[in-house]
Amino acid sequence: MFLGNGRYEPRGLAPVHRATLDDGRLDLRLLGVSRLGSRARVLLDLLTGRIERNRRYQQYSDAEYHFDLPDGPYRIARDGELGEQIDRIDARVLPRALTVIAPAARRAR
């Protein structure tokens, strides 16, 4: 599972870039694998760039998500940092909750 602030590009399992952080959306990507055969198929689809066609891959974009994690709890990571164990996710966009200060853009000469 991947849950990120803003819609990521490209579509598919490897989110790389966001055009904006304030589009009011959360990007949710799920990949379910259980059996050895399905894992092999998912790996093949990943390597060949066809993961979006795999029925075990799902991608959503919404402003809010609430769901229980079956067979949990699971240890989560935030921005690559390992966090606590949880068995439920409640996530929503809070518009204007963060103030960003950045230097002014340079003018072309």
Secondary structure, DSSP 4 states (H G I P E B T S, - for coil): -EEEES-EESSSS---EES-S-SS-EEEEEE---SHHHHHHHHHHHHHT-GGGSTTEEEEEESEEEEE-TT--EEEEETTEEEEEESEEEEE--TT-S----PPPPPP-
